[in-house]
Amino acid sequence: MSSCRWLIRLLIIFVASFEAQAKIYTTPILAEANDLLYTSPALSLDMTERYLDQRRLSPTTDSSRVHNNDEADHTVRTPLSTINALQIKAKAYSLLNQPKPAITAIQDAVNLADKETLTFSGLESKLILAEIYWSNQHDSSKAMKMLDQIDTAISNPAHSMMKSQIQRLQYQSLMQRAMIESGTNHAMQATKRFTRAKRYLVNLDDTQEQIHYHLVVGKHFLDHGHFDMALDRLLSGYWLAVENDDKAQTALANYELAVLFEKRKVLDKSLEHATQAGEFFEHYNRTLPLAKTLSLIAAIYEQQGRYNLALVHYFNALDQELQLKRDSRSAELRLNIARVYLHLYNYPKAEQYLQHARLLATQSGNENTLAAAQILQGKLELAQSKLDAAVSTLQTGLIAANRLGDQDLQLEGEELLSLAFEQQGDFYHALLSQRRYEQLFGTKRQAQVKSNVEVFKQQQRMLERSIHLEELERQQFENEKSLYKQKNSIIVLFCLLLLISAILLRRNHTAKQLQARLMKLRNDFYTHPRSGLRNLRMLTVKLPSSLQQSSANFEQWHLGEIINEPLSDRLRFALFEVPFLKHIYLQHGYQQGLDMERQFGEYLNKQVCEPARLYHFSDAMFLYIEPNSRLDSAPEQLAHSLQQLVDRFVENKQLDNRVRIGMAEYPFLPRAYTAINDHELLDILLMATNAAREASKLETGSQWVHFSAIDAAPAASFASDNIRRACSQGIDNGLIKVQSSSTYDIRWNNDHVSDKNVI
């Protein structure tokens, strides 16, 4: 009896070890279901469920049936066949993106294996469970915990497994750990584990596993930006799949190659591989990979500028994702559709799909899509010239991208933010954003350079398999020599670039300093030191050009070149004196006088708005200029306005509110626009202001005097070296009309006599 049990155990080990070398199913229906697993998972699932439903599990007491061939009896199934069926069922559910029934099925397989003490099958089922935790639920902690249990069981010397079984389990455990580490951004650890797993792969003698290894490692290198090494692995897996007529893995290789060529911007090759993959997935109704492939094809069309085709494929991919009910992917596709509509300048549609994408991403907790949506929203607002909103949105998106560590999204955001600041005229912040962009680009470039070193090593290994060692050594020498020359050239060019950049930055900094200094000097030069208003220097610069422009417009109207009289070019001048500015220093001291004059200047600067202008003419005198488009406006209106300005300032300050105002218009002579120049006009204003001062000596309160030449006043009457004398004579002869607030007669001969005395 004991010898019989030993024979049964040996038979179990033999059959299990045979299956460890290559998965061979003793039941044809399971073999067919396994073959259909990666082409038609739904059909494979149906066949497996019919197998489990139509057959009963053989009694556990019948130990001779544990590994018996089911062909002899179509009404029962052995525990091993049942475990195999449950494994196929779990894989099918996993491929159909139904993790819950997949976990239930594989748990049943684990429990049955433990009950029947089938150690290898139980550990194999646990590997499938760990794969479901990672690939379907993205739960790395559960997957790693399960793999730890498997490794502990493998290292247990009490198990009854053969070396080949242990090697297969160790290989699959290493591969799953490497895939999880690759997916969690532990690229170096993943690469090391893939290298260790390859040692076990050599002993497995399983072509499908070799294809799978090349594709998984190629995807790992692709995900982490090592494109040349990814190309080597993916092409090896592709041709090996083609040679073995493995259509499912050929389609997967086509898809990964399409992604690779798309990232390398070889769009025609990418479209070719993506189309082949899409045809396979569409033929076998593989919804999940078909949605990814359609999205990739749409992205290729988008980069080629074929936006209508891109929209068609994005919408087709969106239909597939809606069937799968994956909100996260639906949000990404809506984001892509919004970007295409933005390319087509259809801003309402872009905004609509952008809002949908943001809503779905929020519901699914997809932070990457939310960050990308913020950047795209900023790009849309920038296109709509909503610069303030674009800056705010882009800054929010950059914060999210920085938190997620998405370098490509940060590069896009910094580039757009720099453009937004530039359009705002904020060149300082635009430069800062551009510098951050360059820093990120430099970091990415350094990673690519580091990757190129690994690429070179991989290329060397590829050459060793294809040419003789002597030829390889010669090419290696030539490559190293060329690389050395390129390195030296790059170093020289880089140093030159740094030097030129430093010079340009220094010159730019110096230019900005000089510009700022020039602006400060200009402001100081043209600003009164006490009041802060524009001073006499600014008046002497601006006044001649203003008068010249006004005269030119009137001459064009007079000659018929302008139909309507240019009323807005008439200028009214008011030179007013504020006596309290003289007395404040004597009454209250120098410091308080300075403060009061500064306050008065700031007050006037706020009150006088464009197009009117105000200049600090002398210590207590100010020149006010405004367009005089209303011909019938009385001078006392302007005098009253100036009086109100002073009254509001001196209110509650116990200061003298008297004002002496002299007023005149330009052109002064209606028939001779250029007869009076800027200096003569100022003399006329000073003469009028002096008359107002004299009047204030005779009467209390503010006084004003207004000069205006009659319409028939000849220019010859004012052609004199002394405009004050000419004005006095003009007043005597009735050529100048004088209006005043004073009730006393003004004696102009005194002014004329004083001019003689000065002469």
URCORKA-V894127 format. One record per run of one state. SS is the DSSP state (h for helix, s for strand, l for the rest). FROM is the first residue (numbers start at 0). TO is the last residue. Records with the same first field share a line. If there is no record, write none. Layout:
BEGIN
SS = FROM-TO, FROM-TO
END
This chain:
BEGIN
l = 0-0, 21-26, 35-39, 54-54, 57-61, 65-68, 72-74, 77-77, 95-97, 115-117, 135-138, 155-161, 183-185, 204-205, 223-225, 243-245, 263-265, 283-285, 303-305, 324-325, 343-345, 364-365, 383-385, 404-405, 424-425, 466-467, 525-525, 527-532, 534-534, 558-565, 569-569, 578-578, 588-588, 607-611, 616-619, 627-633, 650-657, 666-676, 698-701, 709-713, 718-721, 732-734, 740-747, 758-758
h = 1-20, 27-34, 40-53, 62-64, 69-71, 78-94, 98-114, 118-134, 139-154, 162-182, 186-203, 206-222, 226-242, 246-262, 266-282, 286-302, 306-323, 326-342, 346-363, 366-382, 386-403, 406-423, 426-465, 468-524, 535-557, 566-568, 579-587, 589-606, 634-649, 677-697, 714-717, 722-731, 748-757
s = 55-56, 75-76, 526-526, 533-533, 570-577, 612-615, 620-626, 658-665, 702-708, 735-739
END
